[in-house]
Amino acid sequence: MTSPLHNPPIISTTTTVAAENDRATGFSDLHPDIIEAHILTRLDGPTLASTRCSSTTLHHLSSENYLWSRVCHSTWPSTATPPVSHVISTFPDGGYRTFFSQSFSLPLPEHKQIHDPESVKLKWLRYTIYIILLNFFSVRMFDRSRKQWIQLKSVYIRETNSIASSNIIKHSSPPPELISAVDIHYKNEVILSKVQETETTSSWFQCSPFRIDMIDPKDVILTPIKHPNDDDTCTDLIEDMTLSWILIDPIGRRSINLSSFKSVSVQRHWLTGEVQVRFTSILAVNQKRGHVQCEIVVTCGGSEVGEMQVREVSLEVEDMDGTHLNGRESLVILQRALEGKRGNGANRAEIGRKRYKEFLEMRRERKDKKLRREGALDVLCVAFGITIFVAFWCYLFCLSR
């Protein structure tokens, strides 16, 4: 029997050819089918989007719709359901690629930093007072370009109207239906993936406080999460639990992710032991109302076996005064967010927590200003009452003399 040590080594044909040509096989030498089947299918969404910008060949290969469908289904399992898949197929420019671009991006407020609407009110109050004064006093000035005297009032009103008209943004009509695709992960394991359709044309929806519930009150979702015994265990949920709430407009073929990906706060009720995990998204409204928060609350309770159950997953819209908006107002805000500008969603968790802290700080300052304003008004009322009281007795004293 021949020893294996005497057998000649087996050399592949590819290695022999490469050795003969004295060069190594580069990435550009790979067949496009190999790149598409064995490389691009292993990339996540952001990496696949970056690959499209590398070269013309990779741009063409990375634009295949089935690659983006795999990315969407792996990132958000709820997109694999037939209703959502059908809606995504109607999106422009390949469907899934456009859907991923809209759902992965981060909604941007109209201003880089949250501002206090009270300063805007004071500015417009000064404008209003100025216009009222101009109605009583005829103010004229000499225009050198036209060599004649003109009314300052008409000039001011014309300039104000031009500024106001330039700030008007046209928005399409609100959608008659919204689709919510929600996915909750705990330590990269799916614990909830559900789709729900919400009708928005009824009077009940438009007049009632806006709220979307993903779980029926009688249903619960079992999870592998151990029930926390102290606040330190609740803190672990901040990093271990992630949530995605994609709101889809099937008519306008738009989508937006309203979640901060990771929670902004975790609270445990001292009596019932229920844990509330909050995810938010801060959206700009207008100069009068400032900003609102789309608050997503995941309520978890204990079970007999010691593991937690997801009992409630809800979405509400709340303004800076703590008032829950109704369906009509919330629908207008969400429609503007669907049509608004987007930013990079790579740092969604950090940006979401930063905006949430700014929102809470602005809410606290707004509340303090309101209390100070009410306190000053009370002092003025008391002073006015004392003045009237003293004036009345002085009048009686003068009459008695």
Disulfide bonds with the S-S distance in Angstrom:
none
